[in-house]
Amino acid sequence: MNSYKTAVELIFALIFTVVTIFYTHIPTLLIFYYVFVVVGGFLYSIWFYNQFFTGYGYSKKSKLLRAIMIPVSYLIISMLVGFSMALIKLIN
């Protein structure tokens, strides 16, 4: 399931990469990256997991909460791992 989601996110990133070949104005590219890849990827994740949980008979509120909490929990865990690795490196 996550392979399909990751494949679509990689397509988003590939489109962004192709755009950077032809357009080199950095501030505009940063805005485009943020809107298209980061926000678009987050919204796609919510839509993707909402579609996944549709088959299980959850209420609309429960589906939406689950669909939002999966990418948010992944982000929080990634940040905690990154901070702990930086702290370990700083201590050593």
C-alpha positions in Angstrom: 0.0 0.0 0.0 2.7 2.5 0.9 4.6 1.6 -2.3 1.8 3.0 -4.3 1.7 6.2 -2.2 5.5 6.6 -2.4 5.4 6.1 -6.2 3.0 9.0 -6.6 5.1 11.2 -4.3 8.2 10.3 -6.3 6.3 11.4 -9.5 5.6 14.7 -7.7 9.3 15.1 -7.0 10.3 14.1 -10.5 8.0 16.8 -12.0 9.6 19.3 -9.6 13.0 18.2 -10.7 12.1 18.6 -14.4 10.8 22.1 -13.7 14.1 23.0 -12.0 16.0 22.1 -15.2 14.2 24.8 -17.2 13.5 27.4 -14.6 16.2 28.7 -12.3 14.6 31.5 -10.3 15.3 30.2 -6.7 12.6 32.0 -4.7 9.9 30.9 -7.1 11.2 27.4 -7.1 11.1 27.3 -3.2 7.5 28.4 -3.2 6.6 25.9 -6.0 8.4 23.2 -4.0 6.6 24.0 -0.8 3.2 24.2 -2.4 3.5 21.4 -4.9 5.7 18.8 -3.2 5.3 19.4 0.6 1.7 20.5 0.9 0.5 18.5 -2.1 2.2 15.4 -0.8 0.6 15.9 2.7 -2.8 16.4 1.2 -2.3 13.4 -1.1 -1.4 11.3 2.0 -4.6 12.4 3.7 -6.7 11.6 0.6 -4.9 8.3 0.2 -5.4 7.0 3.7 -9.0 8.3 3.7 -9.6 6.1 0.7 -7.9 3.2 2.4 -10.0 3.4 5.5 -13.3 3.7 3.5 -13.5 0.0 3.2 -13.6 -0.6 7.0 -16.9 1.0 7.9 -15.5 3.8 10.0 -17.5 7.0 10.5 -16.4 10.1 8.4 -14.9 11.8 11.4 -12.9 8.7 12.4 -11.7 8.1 8.8 -10.5 11.7 8.6 -8.8 11.6 12.0 -7.0 8.4 11.1 -6.0 9.8 7.6 -4.6 12.9 9.2 -2.8 11.2 12.1 -0.8 8.7 10.0 1.3 11.4 8.1 1.4 13.6 11.3 2.7 10.7 13.4 5.3 9.8 10.8 6.5 13.4 10.8 6.7 13.5 14.6 8.6 10.2 14.7 11.0 11.3 12.0 11.7 14.5 13.9 12.3 12.7 17.1 14.7 10.3 15.5 16.5 13.2 13.8 16.8 15.2 17.0 18.0 12.2 19.0 20.6 11.4 16.3 21.8 15.0 16.4 21.9 15.0 20.2 24.0 11.8 20.2 26.4 13.3 17.6 26.6 16.5 19.7 27.4 14.6 22.9 30.1 12.5 21.2 
